[in-house]
Amino acid sequence: MRNKIGIVVGCVLIMIWCLLPVAWIISLSFKSEESITNGSPGFLPAEGGFAGWDNYQAVWDNEQFRRAIFNSIGISLIATVLSVIVATLAAYAIARLEFTGKKAVLSLSLAIAMFPVVSLVGPLFDMWRAIGLYDTWPGLIIPYMSFTLPLAIWTLSAFFREIPWEMEQAAQVDGATSWQAFRKVIVPLAAPGVFTAAILTFFFAWNDFVFGISLTSTENARPIPASLSFFVGADPFNRPASLLAAGAVIATIPIIVIVLIFQRKIVAGLTSGAVKG
Amino acid sequence: MSAVTAPTQGKRQAGKKPVASDRAKAETRLGQRLVAPAIILMLLVTAFPMLRAIYLSTFDYALTAPEDREFLGLSNYLTALTDPLFWQTTGMTVLYMVVTVAVELVIGFIFAMVMHRVIFARGLIRTSILIPYGIITVVSGFTWQFAFSFQNGFINGWLPFVGDDFNWFGETTPAVIAIMVSEIWKTTPFMSLLLLAGLAQVSEDMVEAAKVDGATWWQRLTKVILPNMRAAIMVAVLFRALDAYRIFDNIFVMTAGAQKTESISFLTYRQTIEQFQLGMGSALSVLLFLSVLLVAYLIVKLFRVDLAQARQES
């Protein structure tokens, strides 16, 4: 009995831990700018300080912000699709084939997963400017791809190892061509793993900040995290808090939606890549 | 696992060692072709720029005056390593890493224990724990910066031991605490999920057996559960420590490096991108890379020592 109470208390604590800051930023996004500058520290909007959807309207009317959301969605999606295709090929080879250099691939991806991203922004900044990739979509897609590959390769090869590949042969014995056997038997079994890798890759790309601020200079390619940090003025201590909060909430919505829908797959992917791989 | 590798093993045995069969050769070729795009991409964005960073680090090279580029040899490194600012930021980075990982390990483990035991509302708990993991670090930084702010935050109002007008970002210690809180909030879920996977691999029978033998809760935890999860703990600590060592986003958003909260990543960024000192920035990049390697080496070594000790004990 005592145990049960402990677990319930634990669950409540976890929920508070996870959701309180989210509730706070939502609450802040509905406060009016005046009520904040007057200095009214409080969790919920004070009486008369409720701005309704005005902040959201103002953020959404901002051309730069809309452009940044568009950049983020486009860049993250393209990077995810390309990275998952490349990672699927590699993971298939690692899980299924015997070849020289297999160890080298795994150690290289391990090394890259540990790589300090900031170390690369200088040389990349220089190179991208020289070859014209600075401040363009490909200029971000390429680094995102290579930094998400290790995670995608690990997750996918862990998944692929669990697939009973003999079923492909069994289907061929039953009269299917090899392409049919692959498409009808292996693809449905591999799809969930590929999908999980895609979600994790998308998270990385959507979350990136270092490349986003270093390799862009205009709204041409600047993604949402970078755009939020440059939102209005250089003075970091006097930002339009409630507008920024509204922007932050909008930038978070895609992630929350993904989490809500694919919660089980994400947990499986995070743990299989790291623990079994 | 064995079912999957069995066919290839069988094949290799059939071919015997000295004569690499055509089939094995074809398999090697196919395998190498399939991994080639991944390898090329990873090398293109890491190895090549890193070599270029080593090259650039030997120059006095500012983007604002590219014609004045001058070969310096190792003097950029000497300048960096003799500058107190470098050591101060390195010390701060180590502090961020040690404190956040230690706190996350404890809280993450408690969360993992709760999630492991929970029977009802599993989906709800797991969904909520993924929310901080998914949120952009920059957004988390803003959220906590505003929460700690005396102008629009609520934390001063909730904490009894600080005044309502206490400025968390006015001094080093409170600013560092605020940055750490944001970092810990955002990444504890990741830690707890990895530990949860480790917990799931501990056999229930062993825990039960220890219980029957009269082991207390604490004994079961320290003698049965924790030693059996060592691999999972090591992975979680290694991943998180390396990640924490690269701390950048939260500092950028919350203090912009003011009040001596700067990390080594931040210093590197500032030199390279803000001040266009590509030579010095590259030298710092190389030093950052080397220090990450050192941290990784030390952590792996630390856990190995623990492994050996544990084996002697048992």
Interface residues (C-beta under 8 A of the other chain):
Chain A: N3 I7 G10 C11 L13 I14 M15 W17 C18 L19 P21 V22 W24 I25 L28 K31 I36 T37 G39 S40 P41 G42 F43 V86 A87 L89 A90 Y92 A93 I94 A95 R96 L97 E98 F99 T100 G101 K102 V105 L108 S109 I112 M114 F115 P116 V117 V118 S119 L120 V121 G122 P123 L124 F125 D126 M127 I142 P143 M145 S146 F147 L149 P150 I153 R161 E162 I163 P164 W165 E166 F203 W206 N207 F209 V210 I213 S214 I224 P225 A226 L228 S229 P236 F237 A241 S242 L244 A245 A248 A251 T252 I255 I256 I258 V259 L260 Q263 R264 I266 V267 L270 T271 S272 A274 V275
Chain B: M1 A3 V4 P7 T8 K11 R12 A24 E27 T28 R29 L30 G31 Q32 L34 V35 P37 A38 I39 L41 M42 L43 L44 V45 T46 P49 M50 R52 A53 L56 L63 I110 F111 M113 V114 M115 R117 V118 A121 G123 L124 I125 R126 T127 S128 I129 L130 I131 P132 Y133 G134 I135 I136 T137 V138 V139 S140 F142 T143 W144 F146 A147 S149 F150 Q151 N152 G153 F154 N156 G157 W158 D164 F169 W185 T188 P189 F190 L193 L194 L196 A197 G198 Q201 A231 A232 V235 A236 F239 L242 Y245 R246 F248 D249 F252 V253 T255 A256 A258 S265 F266 T268 Y269 T272 I273 L278 G281 S282 S285 V286 L288 F289 V292 A296
